Amino acid sequence: MRIKGIEIPPYPTDEDHAPLLVDLGLADVVRAGEVAEGDLILATVDERGVDYFNDQYTAHPKPHDPTCECGNCCHSIDEDRPIANLGDDNPWDVCDWHLADCLLLIVRAARLT
């Protein structure tokens, strides 16, 4: 399957990945800064390909605070490029921040209903 010219491999079906709960055909590739409340986050996309998270999660974007004590935001303290924080309501219970221009494989909230 290709989305916006990017080859999207099948979702992994190993013990390291939770079962995919949606049809991958509903997915889209967007920049992290374009992710909206309720979008389902599946993977990061870069020049090496698609890197699926071990579990999908619903985005709840919030302002990024590099001084947050979640244990992940501290890794962005020296980053001067725009950051998108997709929230901390995820399987890892830490803020999931990405550079705002980073590509992600998601399913838009509107397509989940």
Residue frames as a rotation matrix with the C-alpha (Angstrom) as fourth column:
MET 1
0.590 0.808 0.000 0.00
0.808 -0.590 0.000 0.00
0.000 0.000 -1.000 0.00
ARG 2
-0.605 -0.744 0.282 1.23
0.744 -0.655 -0.132 3.52
0.283 0.130 0.950 -0.80
ILE 3
0.613 0.691 -0.383 0.15
0.770 -0.631 0.093 6.76
-0.177 -0.352 -0.919 0.86
LYS 4
0.914 -0.222 -0.341 1.40
-0.253 -0.966 -0.048 10.06
-0.318 0.130 -0.939 -0.58
GLY 5
0.589 -0.678 -0.438 4.12
-0.520 0.097 -0.849 8.15
0.619 0.728 -0.295 -2.43
ILE 6
-0.346 -0.691 0.634 5.34
-0.936 0.208 -0.284 6.35
0.065 -0.692 -0.719 0.71
GLU 7
-0.191 0.213 -0.958 5.33
-0.197 0.948 0.250 2.56
0.962 0.236 -0.139 0.80
ILE 8
-0.018 0.299 0.954 3.40
-0.996 -0.088 0.009 1.47
0.087 -0.950 0.300 3.91
PRO 9
-0.765 -0.311 -0.563 4.28
-0.312 0.945 -0.099 -2.07
0.563 0.100 -0.820 5.00
PRO 10
0.230 0.853 -0.469 1.76
0.144 0.447 0.883 -4.37
0.963 -0.270 -0.019 6.67
TYR 11
0.388 -0.014 0.922 1.29
-0.848 -0.398 0.351 -3.90
0.362 -0.917 -0.166 10.39
PRO 12
-0.664 -0.706 -0.247 3.49
-0.532 0.678 -0.508 -6.32
0.526 -0.206 -0.825 12.39
THR 13
0.517 0.850 -0.104 1.68
-0.568 0.431 0.701 -9.31
0.641 -0.304 0.705 13.88
ASP 14
-0.277 -0.695 -0.663 4.32
0.214 0.628 -0.748 -10.35
0.937 -0.350 -0.025 16.40
GLU 15
0.276 0.390 -0.878 4.17
0.892 0.237 0.386 -10.49
0.359 -0.890 -0.282 20.18
ASP 16
-0.646 -0.596 -0.478 5.84
0.726 -0.673 -0.142 -7.06
-0.237 -0.439 0.867 20.45
HIS 17
-0.930 0.354 0.097 2.90
-0.268 -0.836 0.479 -5.25
0.251 0.420 0.872 18.82
ALA 18
-0.510 0.843 0.174 -0.64
-0.106 0.139 -0.985 -4.95
-0.854 -0.520 0.018 20.12
PRO 19
-0.321 0.457 0.830 -3.30
0.886 0.455 0.091 -6.04
-0.336 0.764 -0.551 17.60
LEU 20
-0.999 0.026 0.034 -4.24
-0.007 -0.889 0.459 -3.28
0.042 0.458 0.888 15.16
LEU 21
-0.509 0.854 -0.110 -7.78
0.465 0.164 -0.870 -2.16
-0.725 -0.494 -0.480 15.97
VAL 22
0.343 0.595 -0.727 -8.51
-0.348 -0.638 -0.687 -0.28
-0.872 0.489 -0.012 12.73
ASP 23
0.744 -0.048 0.667 -8.30
0.609 0.461 -0.646 -0.87
-0.276 0.886 0.372 8.99
LEU 24
-0.201 -0.927 -0.317 -4.87
0.538 -0.375 0.755 0.30
-0.818 -0.019 0.574 7.83
GLY 25
-0.378 0.144 0.914 -6.59
0.900 -0.173 0.400 1.46
0.216 0.974 -0.064 4.63
LEU 26
0.732 0.681 0.014 -8.03
0.641 -0.696 0.324 4.37
0.230 -0.228 -0.946 6.65
ALA 27
0.266 -0.724 -0.636 -4.55
0.710 -0.299 0.638 5.69
-0.652 -0.622 0.434 7.49
ASP 28
0.891 -0.117 0.439 -2.88
0.236 -0.706 -0.668 8.84
0.388 0.699 -0.601 6.24
VAL 29
-0.072 -0.950 -0.305 0.62
0.994 -0.042 -0.105 10.32
0.087 -0.310 0.947 6.50
VAL 30
0.790 0.345 0.507 0.70
0.286 -0.938 0.194 13.78
0.543 -0.008 -0.840 8.11
ARG 31
-0.343 -0.864 0.369 3.16
0.002 -0.394 -0.919 16.05
0.939 -0.314 0.137 9.88
ALA 32
-0.492 0.098 -0.865 3.13
0.824 0.373 -0.426 15.80
0.281 -0.923 -0.264 13.67
GLY 33
-0.939 0.089 -0.332 2.09
0.058 -0.911 -0.407 19.44
-0.338 -0.402 0.851 13.90
GLU 34
-0.595 0.755 -0.276 -1.10
-0.649 -0.250 0.718 18.57
0.474 0.607 0.639 11.96
VAL 35
-0.663 0.348 -0.662 -2.27
0.486 0.874 -0.026 15.86
0.570 -0.339 -0.749 14.38
ALA 36
-0.334 0.662 0.670 -5.59
-0.604 -0.697 0.387 16.74
0.724 -0.275 0.633 16.02
GLU 37
-0.494 0.287 0.821 -7.48
-0.789 0.249 -0.561 15.68
-0.366 -0.925 0.103 19.12
GLY 38
0.390 0.743 0.544 -8.71
-0.528 0.665 -0.529 12.10
-0.755 -0.081 0.651 18.77
ASP 39
0.459 -0.305 -0.834 -6.47
-0.791 0.286 -0.540 11.06
0.403 0.909 -0.110 15.86
LEU 40
0.928 -0.153 0.341 -5.10
-0.034 0.875 0.483 7.53
-0.372 -0.460 0.806 16.21
ILE 41
0.316 -0.909 -0.272 -1.29
-0.943 -0.333 0.018 7.42
-0.107 0.250 -0.962 16.11
LEU 42
0.993 0.109 0.045 0.21
-0.098 0.975 -0.201 4.33
-0.066 0.195 0.979 14.47
ALA 43
0.447 -0.867 0.221 3.83
0.863 0.483 0.149 4.97
-0.236 0.124 0.964 13.44
THR 44
0.274 -0.482 -0.832 6.62
-0.275 -0.868 0.413 7.35
-0.921 0.116 -0.371 12.58
VAL 45
0.795 -0.030 0.606 7.66
0.575 0.355 -0.737 7.68
-0.193 0.934 0.299 8.94
ASP 46
0.437 -0.696 -0.569 11.11
-0.441 -0.718 0.539 8.72
-0.783 0.016 -0.621 7.73
GLU 47
0.212 -0.416 -0.884 13.65
-0.975 -0.031 -0.220 8.01
0.064 0.909 -0.412 5.02
ARG 48
-0.830 -0.527 0.183 14.25
-0.548 0.832 -0.089 4.53
-0.105 -0.174 -0.979 6.49
GLY 49
-0.643 0.672 -0.368 10.57
0.210 0.616 0.759 3.63
0.737 0.410 -0.537 6.23
VAL 50
0.263 0.853 0.452 7.69
-0.509 -0.275 0.816 3.12
0.820 -0.444 0.362 8.64
ASP 51
-0.826 -0.494 -0.271 8.36
0.014 0.463 -0.886 2.37
0.563 -0.736 -0.376 12.31
TYR 52
0.190 0.979 -0.074 5.14
0.021 0.071 0.997 1.17
0.982 -0.191 -0.007 13.95
PHE 53
-0.316 -0.152 0.936 4.67
-0.907 -0.241 -0.346 1.89
0.278 -0.958 -0.062 17.63
ASN 54
-0.962 -0.065 -0.265 4.15
-0.007 0.977 -0.212 -1.27
0.272 -0.202 -0.941 19.67
ASP 55
-0.313 0.931 -0.186 0.63
0.874 0.206 -0.441 -0.01
-0.372 -0.300 -0.878 20.42
GLN 56
-0.415 0.268 0.870 -1.58
0.489 -0.740 0.461 2.57
0.767 0.617 0.176 18.74
TYR 57
-0.449 0.286 -0.847 -2.94
0.812 -0.265 -0.520 5.41
-0.373 -0.921 -0.113 20.84
THR 58
0.488 0.728 0.482 -5.30
0.826 -0.563 0.013 8.35
0.281 0.391 -0.876 20.65
ALA 59
-0.581 -0.734 0.351 -3.71
0.622 -0.679 -0.390 11.80
0.525 -0.008 0.851 20.42
HIS 60
0.687 0.630 -0.362 -4.58
0.725 -0.561 0.400 14.47
0.048 -0.537 -0.842 22.95
PRO 61
-0.080 -0.820 0.567 -2.26
0.678 -0.461 -0.572 17.29
0.730 0.339 0.593 21.85
LYS 62
0.839 0.228 -0.494 -1.16
0.527 -0.568 0.632 19.76
-0.137 -0.790 -0.597 24.47
PRO 63
0.806 -0.579 0.127 1.42
-0.502 -0.781 -0.372 22.53
0.314 0.236 -0.920 24.72
HIS 64
0.472 -0.730 -0.494 4.97
0.526 0.683 -0.506 21.28
0.707 -0.021 0.707 24.88
ASP 65
0.834 -0.258 0.487 6.87
-0.529 -0.622 0.577 22.01
0.155 -0.739 -0.656 28.09
PRO 66
0.265 -0.807 -0.528 10.53
-0.150 0.507 -0.849 20.92
0.952 0.304 0.014 28.00
THR 67
-0.634 -0.493 0.596 10.64
-0.635 -0.108 -0.765 21.22
0.441 -0.863 -0.244 31.81
CYS 68
0.531 0.847 -0.020 7.82
-0.739 0.475 0.477 18.69
0.414 -0.239 0.879 32.23
GLU 69
-0.299 -0.671 0.678 8.85
-0.922 0.385 -0.025 15.93
-0.245 -0.633 -0.734 34.62
CYS 70
0.742 0.669 -0.030 7.37
-0.647 0.704 -0.295 13.04
-0.176 0.238 0.955 32.61
GLY 71
0.228 -0.740 0.633 10.82
-0.027 0.645 0.764 11.67
-0.973 -0.192 0.127 31.81
ASN 72
0.152 -0.143 0.978 10.61
0.932 0.350 -0.093 12.25
-0.329 0.926 0.187 28.06
CYS 73
0.918 0.279 0.283 10.22
0.365 -0.873 -0.324 16.01
0.156 0.401 -0.903 27.61
CYS 74
0.626 -0.741 -0.244 13.65
-0.156 -0.425 0.892 16.58
-0.764 -0.520 -0.381 29.15
HIS 75
-0.099 -0.666 0.739 15.15
0.686 0.492 0.536 15.10
-0.721 0.560 0.408 25.97
SER 76
0.346 0.303 0.888 13.83
0.890 -0.404 -0.209 18.09
0.296 0.863 -0.409 24.02
ILE 77
0.582 -0.028 -0.812 15.35
0.559 -0.712 0.425 20.78
-0.590 -0.701 -0.399 26.23
ASP 78
-0.348 -0.813 -0.467 17.99
0.090 -0.525 0.846 21.78
-0.933 0.252 0.256 23.65
GLU 79
-0.373 0.288 0.882 15.69
0.913 0.284 0.294 21.49
-0.166 0.915 -0.369 20.63
ASP 80
-0.646 0.121 -0.754 15.02
-0.005 -0.988 -0.154 24.83
-0.763 -0.096 0.639 18.98
ARG 81
-0.900 0.415 -0.136 12.77
-0.137 0.027 0.990 23.56
0.414 0.910 0.032 16.19
PRO 82
-0.188 0.914 0.359 8.95
-0.955 -0.255 0.149 23.52
0.228 -0.314 0.921 16.67
ILE 83
-0.991 -0.122 -0.051 7.66
-0.097 0.933 -0.346 20.54
0.090 -0.338 -0.937 18.65
ALA 84
-0.033 0.996 -0.086 4.26
-0.678 0.041 0.734 18.86
0.734 0.083 0.674 18.66
ASN 85
-0.900 -0.149 0.409 3.31
-0.420 0.543 -0.727 17.20
-0.114 -0.826 -0.551 21.93
LEU 86
-0.452 0.740 -0.498 0.67
-0.319 0.387 0.865 14.56
0.833 0.550 0.061 21.22
GLY 87
0.456 0.675 0.580 -0.12
-0.739 -0.076 0.670 14.11
0.497 -0.733 0.464 24.89
ASP 88
-0.643 -0.711 0.283 0.67
-0.730 0.458 -0.507 11.73
0.231 -0.533 -0.814 27.70
ASP 89
0.170 0.756 0.632 -2.44
-0.705 0.542 -0.457 9.55
-0.688 -0.368 0.625 27.61
ASN 90
0.348 -0.204 -0.915 -0.70
-0.780 0.478 -0.403 6.68
0.520 0.854 0.007 25.86
PRO 91
0.829 0.040 -0.558 0.65
0.137 0.952 0.272 3.21
0.542 -0.302 0.784 26.73
TRP 92
-0.082 -0.972 -0.219 3.92
0.659 0.112 -0.744 4.74
0.748 -0.205 0.631 28.01
ASP 93
0.691 0.502 -0.521 2.38
0.720 -0.407 0.562 7.39
0.070 -0.763 -0.643 30.31
VAL 94
-0.287 -0.729 -0.621 4.90
0.540 -0.659 0.524 10.03
-0.791 -0.185 0.583 29.19
CYS 95
0.422 0.391 -0.818 4.51
-0.387 -0.738 -0.553 12.93
-0.820 0.550 -0.160 26.80
ASP 96
0.129 -0.331 0.935 4.92
0.792 0.602 0.103 11.82
-0.597 0.727 0.340 23.20
TRP 97
0.505 -0.030 -0.863 6.62
-0.271 -0.954 -0.125 14.75
-0.820 0.297 -0.490 21.51
HIS 98
0.207 -0.411 0.888 7.81
0.906 0.423 -0.015 14.89
-0.370 0.807 0.460 17.92
LEU 99
-0.818 -0.401 -0.412 9.38
0.154 -0.843 0.515 17.59
-0.554 0.358 0.752 15.82
ALA 100
-0.018 0.936 -0.351 6.40
-0.265 -0.343 -0.901 19.35
-0.964 0.077 0.254 14.27
ASP 101
0.175 0.065 -0.982 7.55
-0.974 -0.131 -0.183 18.52
-0.141 0.989 0.041 10.72
CYS 102
-0.822 -0.410 0.395 8.11
-0.409 0.908 0.091 14.82
-0.396 -0.086 -0.914 11.51
LEU 103
-0.312 0.719 -0.621 5.89
-0.747 0.218 0.628 12.48
0.587 0.660 0.469 9.48
LEU 104
-0.699 0.205 0.685 3.46
-0.455 0.611 -0.648 10.15
-0.551 -0.765 -0.334 11.26
LEU 105
-0.733 0.576 -0.363 1.11
0.005 0.538 0.843 7.44
0.681 0.616 -0.397 10.08
ILE 106
-0.856 0.501 0.125 -2.29
-0.257 -0.202 -0.945 8.14
-0.449 -0.841 0.302 11.66
VAL 107
-0.471 0.842 0.262 -6.00
0.779 0.258 0.572 7.55
0.414 0.474 -0.778 11.27
ARG 108
-0.787 0.228 0.573 -7.97
-0.272 -0.962 0.009 10.79
0.553 -0.148 0.820 11.55
ALA 109
-0.865 0.476 0.156 -10.54
-0.082 0.174 -0.981 10.86
-0.495 -0.862 -0.112 14.34
ALA 110
-0.136 0.866 -0.481 -13.32
-0.870 -0.337 -0.361 11.56
-0.475 0.369 0.799 11.84
ARG 111
-0.142 0.029 -0.989 -12.58
-0.765 0.631 0.128 8.26
0.628 0.775 -0.067 10.07
LEU 112
-0.952 -0.286 -0.112 -12.82
-0.140 0.729 -0.670 6.28
0.273 -0.622 -0.734 13.31
THR 113
-0.563 0.802 0.200 -16.55
-0.481 -0.121 -0.868 6.90
-0.672 -0.585 0.454 13.80
